[in-house]
Each structure stands twice: as C-alpha cells, then as structure tokens.
Amino acid sequence: MTMQAQIKLGRIFGIQIGLQYSWLIIALLVTLSLAGQFEAENPQWGGAAIWATAIVTSLLFFFAIVLHELSHAAVAKRRGLPVRSITLFALGGMAQMEKEPGDAKTEFWMAIVGPIASAIIGALCLLLAWALGSAPTGTPTTPAVAMLMWLGAINIGLAIFNMIPGYPLDGGRVLRAIIWWSTGDAARSTRIASSVGQFVGFGFMVFGILRFVGGAGFGGLWIAFIGWFLFKAARGSYQQLAVAQGLRGLRAVDVMSNDCPVVSSRDNLQTLVDDHVARTGKRWFIVEDQGSIVGLITPAEIKAVPRNRWPYTIVDDVMRPLAQLHTVAPETSAAEALETMLRDGVNQLPVVLGGHLEGMVSRGHILQVLQTRAELQV
C-alpha cells in the first residue's frame, strides 16, 4: 500500500516527514474533542489554558505517531531496507520503504516494534503524570497532568489497536510473519493475513453502523470508517499479491518499449505539442541535449505551464531531469517496476544499463500484459 505526502514537513534522520490533508481534519477534531473534555473536567482553567493544552496535546500525540513510525524505520534500516518517507494521514502514519521485507524474521520485528514503541511512550507519560501527583482514578487538576494522562492512555490504546490481527495493521503483519515462518510461503501468508484483515475490517464496519443506529452518533460512524479503511487496505494488499503473481517470471526488459521518442531540450512547448504530442499521442518523450539524454517530459509537465506561455517556454525548463528520475535495470522484476511507479506516482520508468537507456517501462503496458495473461490463463 502506497501513500504520498501532500505537505512536506522536513526530514528526521534523513527520512522525509509529510502529511496528507486528511490529517489536518483529524488534528482539528482531536483538538476540539480535547478542548471539550478539558473544559468539562476543569472549567476553572480558563479558555486560554484549555485551548493551549488541547493544541499542545494534539501536537504531541501526532509526534508520538511519528516516533511509532520511526521505530519501524529504524528496524527496517538495520535490516537493510531503506525508508524513503513517513506520511501522516487520517488514521495514523505509514512508513514508505523502498521494498518489502525479504524474510519472516524481518517482517516480524519491523511490525512488533511499532506497538512496543507506542506502549513505552504511553507508560512513560503515565509514570510522569504519576510523578507530578496524578491519582490513577482521579480527575487531573493541572494542564500538564491532564495532557500526560491523555497521552499515556491514547498511546497504550494505540499499541493495543495496532496489534489487532488485521493486515496491514502491525498485528496483521505479525500474523503474516508467523504464518510465513511456519509455512515458508510468503504469498500464502500474505493471502491469509489479507483475508483476515478484510474480515476484521468488515466486522468494524458492521459494529460501527450498529453503534450509530443505536445512538452512538459520530463515534459509531468513526468505527465504521476505520473498518472501511482496514477492509480497503487489506483488499489492496491481496490485489498487490495477485498482480505480483500475474507478473511472475517477467522482467523489465520483457515489458519495456524500445520505441523511445526523442525531443530536443531546446524545443519550445508549443512545437513539442504540435509536432510530437498531438500527432503521435505519445504520453512521454525522452529529452536529448547535444546527443545526451538529459530528462523526460510528459503531458503532466506541459499542462503545468499556462497555454499562452508554451511558445516562450522550452522543454529544458519544465522536464524532469534524468538525475531526479528513478530508473530500473533490465533484470528488475516487472512487479518491482510497477510497485516503484505506484509508489513514486509516475506512469513510466527508464530502463537503464551502464548509463545507457535501454527502453521505457510503463504502467499501461504492464497492465496490458497482465490482462492478456489473465485472458489466456498463463
């Protein structure tokens, strides 16, 4: 499952941290909920203190989610799996790795460390609240204690929730690792874990709808939404497996196109559109400068420029430089090439060997190959 950040916040230990717009909605809802809770419990604090505590608590909660994901990233890096980014979204966070774990042991430790990190954060918050004078069952009387008690409870709850055996939750990945280790079959373990994940997600949806009908209001809808997300994510994981099996044995060299249209970096966009795009219908063009390949241009880069500026904008100004493009080797599996395109949000990848362009592999061509193989059942 891939997820692209819509807002980039910066880097931690070389890992890009970003968020989707959906996170802003949840952050607002959490802050409003906390403000209401703090005001109901301690109205004497005053509006400024209540809202300041709610905002800081929300920010620390989402920082705790980043720490949860960084724990996954730390184990991944230790096991030789580069992590590109961490994205916060409506239901938490997700670490984006260059590739999936290659063995059950790596999968297990990568999965289990996240809930462990959340449980440790929660326990530390509760211990600190206790040290500041909180009572286990009493109402917190100071903003600091209220903040720490809420963070402690929510992080322990997050650890427990993530251990639900519904793929792709951490608990589902632990289940997948155990089945993988016991059977030695990665595909079968993914299939079983994905099926369990869909069952768990469907159960959440039913429970949430029943809660809503029973008068739980927004809380019931929220549970149903979580279930829908889990069901969709688990089904997506199963579909990824089906695609990987459909492309089994195929390499990038097998599905690439050798017909690579070339344009000059000095052409203006109007010439490019009139003489190449509109006439050929091609979706991508290799950009050449003095006999050397320097980049790639697609309709996406052209459309980003106002039409009245096309005659005055050259290809070199808007192309994607070759150095910024992900490339694959001819022997890279077709499934890995497709996964790279989905992760990076691109429709094609250059196939390069020894610095020389061998061809281009595209999503459309791979999907066409998949469809043909499915029709012929090969």
N, C-alpha and C positions, 0 to 999 in steps of 0.2 A: 504494500500500500504506500503510495507516494503522496506527499503533501508539500506544496510550495508556499513559502512565506510571501505575504503581500506587503508587509512592512518589515524592513531590516533594522535591527536594533544595535548590532555590533558583534564583536567576537569575544568569546571566552575560551582561553586555551586553544586558539586557532579555529574554533568551531563557530560558524555563523549562527547567531541567535535572531530569530524573527518571529512574527506572529501574523495570523490571519485576522481579517476584520471581525470575524465571529467572536474572537477573544475579547474585543472591546465591549461587545454586548454583554457577555458573561461577566466581565470585570465590573461593568456598571450595575448589573443585577446583584452581584455579590456585595458590592459596596452599599447599595440601597438596603439589602437584607440585613447587613451588619449594623448599619446605622439605626434601623428599626429595632433590632434586638438590643443594642446598647442603650438606646433611649428608653425602651420599656423596662430594662433592668436598673438603670441608673440615670433617671431624668435630671438629677441634681448636677450632673457633669456640665451641662450647658451645651448648646448647639455646636460651638466651635470644637470643643474637645471630643464630642461624639463623632462628628464628621471626620476630624483628623485621625482619630483612632480607627474608624472604619476604612479610610483610604489607605493608611499605612498597613493595616492588617491584610487588605486585599493585595497590595503590592508584595508583601512578604509571602503570602500564600502562593502567588504565581512564581515568585523567586524559588520557593520550595519545589514547585513543579520542575523548574529548570534544573535544580540540583538533582531531582529524581532522574531526569533525562541525562544529565551529565554523568551520573553513575553508570547508566547503560553505556554511554560513550567511552568512559574510562576502561571498562571491561572489554569493549569492542576493540579499542586501540591496542590494549595489552595482548589481545588475541590476533592482532594483525589485520583488523578490519577498519579501514579509515572511515571516519564520520564526517560528513560534509556540513550538516546543519542540524539545528534543533528548532522546531516550529511549534509555537503555542497556538492552540485553536480552542473551539468552544468547550470541548470535553477534556482538555488537559494539554499534553505535549507529545511530540513524536520526534525521535532522533532519526535522521536520514543517513543511512550507511551506503557506502559505495557498492557493497554486495552483501548477500545473505550469509549467515554463518555456515561453515562447511562441515560441521560435526555437531553431534548432540551435546557434548560437554560445553562447547562454546555457547550454544543456544540456551542451555540451562542456566549458566552463570550470568549471561547477559540479561536474561529475563528476571531471575530471582533477585538480583542486586537492586532493582528499582524499588520494589516493595520494602526491602530491607532498609534502604536509604530513607524512605518516607516514614517507616516505623521509628527509626532512630531520631529523625527530626522531630516527630511528634513526641517521643519520650523526653527528649531534651527540653522541648518547650514546656511540657507539664512539670518536669523537675524544676525548671527555672521559676515557673509560676508558684510552685510549692515553696521554693526558697524565698520568694517575695511575700509569702504569707497567705497564699490561697488555701481554702479548705476544699477537700475533694467534692463535697456536695453543696457547698455554699455558692452564693452569687458573688462574682468578682466585684470588688469595691473600687479598684483603681483601673485606669485605662490600660496600663502595662500588663496587669494580671489578666484582665479580660481578653486582651489580644493574645497573650501566650496560651491561655486555656483554650481559646477557639482554635488557634493554630495547632496545638497539641492534638485536640480531638479530631480535627479535619484531616491531619496528615496520617494519623493512625487509621482513620476511616478510609483514606485513600489507599493505604497499604492493603487493607482487607479487601476493598473493592477490586483492586488490581489483581488479586490472587483468585478471583472467580475464574474457573477454567473455561473461559470463553475466548477463543482466538479472535482477534490478535491482542487481547489484554495480556499482561505479563503472565497471569495464571494459565492462560491458554497456550502461551509459548512454553511454559514449564511443562504442561501436559504434552505438548508436541515433542519436547526434548526427551521426556521419559519414554514415550512410545517409540521415538526414533532410536533411542539407546537400546530398548528391549527387542525391537524388530530388525534394526539395521536398515530400515526402508524409510528414507526421508520423504518420499512422495506419499506413501501410505500414512505416515504420521501427520503430514500436513492435511491430507484429506479428512482424517478422523478429527483432528483438532478444529478444522474449519466447520465440520458438521456439528460438533458440539457447540462451537461459537454461534452458529446460526440458531440452534435450539435455545441457547441461553438468551440471545437477543430477542427471539420471538417471545420467550417467556416474559422478559422485561416489558415488551410492548403490551402483551395481554394484561399483565399485572398493573401497568400504568393506566391503561384505559379503564380497567375495573375500578381503580382508585379514583380516577377522575369522575366516573359515573357515580361513585359512592360519596362524592362531595369533597374530595381532596384538593380539587382545583388545580392550580398551576403545578403543584408537587406531583400530581398524577401524570400530567402531560409531560413533565420533565423526565420522569421514569420511562415513559413510552418513547420519548425522543432518544434517550440513551439506548434503549433496546433497539430502536430503528438503526442507530449508528452502528451498534455492535453487529446486528444482522447483516447490514450492508458491507461492513468491513470484512466480516468472516466470509461472506459470499464472494467478495472481491478477491480474497486470498485463494479461494477454491478455483476461481476463474483464472487467476495467475498460474496456478498449478496446471490447469487444463491447457493453457497456452504453451507453457514450458514443455509439456508432454507432446503437444502437437508439433512443436518445432524441434523435437529431439533428433539429434544427429545432424542438424543443419548448422552451417557456419555463416558468418557474414559474407564470405566470398561466394556462397551458394545463392544468396538472396540479394546481392548488390546489383546495381545497374552500372554498366560500363559506359553508358551513353551520358557523359557528363558535359552539359552545355557550358561553354566558357564565354564570359563577357569581360570587357576591359574595365579596369578600375577608374579610367578617365572618362568613360561614357556618362552622360547625364541621365537622370532617371526617366525623362521623357523619351529619350532614344531607347533606353532599355525596355520600357513598356511597349513602345510602338514596334520596335524591330525584333523583339525576342518574346516577352511575356505574352502579349496579345496574340501573336502569330502562332506560337508553339503550344501555349497552355502549360508550359513547364512551371513547376512550383519552386524550383530552386536553381541557382546558377553559381558556378564556380567563378570567382573573380581573379583575374590574372593581371599582373603588372610586370611589364618587360620580361615576359616569359616565365615568371614565377607565380605560383599560386599564393595569393595573399588573404583570401577570405571566401565568404559565402554570403549570398543575398537571396532573400525570399520575399514574397508579397508582404509579409509582416513588416519588414523594414521599409518597404516602399510606401505602404499605407500610413506609416507613422509621420510621413512628410506631407504637408498640405499640397494639394494638387497644383496650385499656382506656383509652387516652388520647385516642381520637378525639373523644368528646363535649366534651373540655376543650381541644382544640387547634383554632385557627381556620386557615382557608386561608392567611391572610396570613403566618402563622408558618412555613409549610413550602413555599410556592410558589417558583418560580424567577422572580425579579424580571425585568421586561422589559429592564432595562439589562444584565443578565447573559446575555441570550439573543442568539444570532446570528440575524440576520434577513437576508432576501434581498429584492431588488427584483422587481417583476413581470416585468421583462425578463431577469432572470438565467436562464441556461440550466438546463433540468431536470437535466442531467448534473452541472453545478456544484453545484446544490442538494443532489443526492443525495450527492456527494462531501463536502460540508460536514457533512451529517448523519452520515455514516460516520466522518469524522474526529473530530467532537465527541461521538460516542457517544449521539446523540439520535435520536428517531424522527419528529420533526416540526419544522418551522421556520415562524415567522410570515413572511408576505409583506407588506411594509410599503412604502408610498409616501407621501412627505411627512408622515411621522409618523402616518399613518392605516393601520390594519390592513385589508388587502385580502382576506386569506384565510389558509389554512394549507396547507402542502405536507407530505406525509408519505411515509415510505419505502414503506409498504404500498400507497398509491395509485400511486406511481411504478412499483413492481414489477408492479402490476396492469396498468398501461398498457403496460409492456414485454412482458408475457405476451400481451396482446391483439394488439399489433402483430406479435409473432413468429408468432402463430397465423394472422393474416391476411397475413403476409409483406409488411408495408408499412413 
